[in-house]
Amino acid sequence: MTANSNYKLYALPHSLYSGKVRSYLRFKRIPYEEVVSTLRVFLKFIVPRTGVKYIPVVQTPDDVVVQDTTEIIDFLEQRFPQPSVYPATPKQKLVALLIELYADEWLLNPAMHYRWSFWHEREHINDVLEHFGMLLSPHAPRALRRIAGKRFCKPFSGALPMLGITARTIPALEAAYLLLLDQLNRHFARYPFLLGDRPSIGDFGLMGPLYAHLGRDFHPKALMQSRAPNVYAWVERMNSTDPQPGDFLADDEIPATLLPVLSGMFREFFPVVTDTVHRLDSWLLENAGRKIPRMIGEHEFKYGDVTEKRLIFPYSQWMLQRPLDFYQSLNGGAKAAADDLLQRVGGYDEMQLKIRQRVRRQNNRLIADASPSIPDPRSA
Ligand SMILES: N[C@@H](CCC(=O)N[C@@H](CS)C(=O)NCC(=O)O)C(=O)O
């Protein structure tokens, strides 16, 4: 045991993925303290202990250090199993895993757009820059943090085109986000969380984009409050320091209000993540033994009717493997129930995808599994 017996969350107040773990720690009532991830903290702790430059990172009182929100939550679920954030029933567990994937890997887009496309709104952008300036020091005067923040934020503000967020796609991106807000607003009018009275891994996933950027930055927060007050109330519920969780809905029920959200996810995001799997498959064949980079070239995708290009992120396959493995492990009545749900939301064919070259995480990096699980059809 270290002198301090609390868990530590290395994070930043405005960091997307930090919001996911923070709300989880609060929900589980795990005593923790939040450490502001300044450059010094990155240099002295995060990089030496994780080998990578991401937040959030959790350090346990017995000095285990875990990086990646999904791994952090799964690690803590072992230590604090009750109440579980994974539903025990097949449809609910599948939906929770799918929504975590969607939030982490796709709703990053509206989050990034609504943070970085509003430079002309002074209050909005100053707040963002002052938060980035915390990398220098959270105690530096606001004006100084704003100046430092301008430098530190460049890799993020400059990332929009790499994510396919351009003048051409922004109208469709905004339309898709407003539609999602309306759908979730209807859902949260009836249910406190996605699957009833208890937040699931899907809720925590959604808290990344829907809190740090879309429910916290000035411009999108005002939009969420006026257009989707029930979503904003959910954000506040998810951040509560005194959570009062109940149970998931009985009988493996999936609320009808979630079906349009799932349909939208399969329509908009699944073509992208499916193509990511195909592109990574080819990349691994051509680059056997090489380290998997964070991005492997670019591919075309569609927002609404507009075709654009974005970078390909192999990590998305790792996240996809979770719901896919779970679904493909089902049989009997559980599979039939999941199939029926998938048919109704236009996701049945998508979920039959067989991943030939699986990936896993080792020492906080993505690596290819030793041997492909299915032979290469091209070598036949
Ligand atoms: N998949 C990772 C993503 C972590 C991540 O991208 N964190 C952001 C901050 S919210 C970051 O550290 N970005 C640094 C970078 O992109 O270089 C997770 O779930 O933890």
The ligand as an ORCA input file, in Angstrom:
! r2SCAN-3c Opt
* xyz 0 1
  N      -9.333      4.491    -26.427
  C      -8.679      5.288    -25.432
  C      -8.639      6.739    -25.910
  C      -7.911      7.670    -24.993
  C      -7.699      9.032    -25.625
  O      -7.670      9.190    -26.864
  N      -7.555     10.032    -24.771
  C      -7.305     11.371    -25.237
  C      -7.793     12.389    -24.233
  S      -9.539     12.371    -24.039
  C      -5.810     11.552    -25.360
  O      -5.084     11.282    -24.425
  N      -5.347     11.949    -26.523
  C      -3.957     12.169    -26.756
  C      -3.643     11.910    -28.182
  O      -4.560     11.689    -28.968
  O      -2.449     11.921    -28.522
  C      -9.438      5.134    -24.128
  O     -10.556      4.628    -24.143
  O      -8.880      5.438    -23.072
*
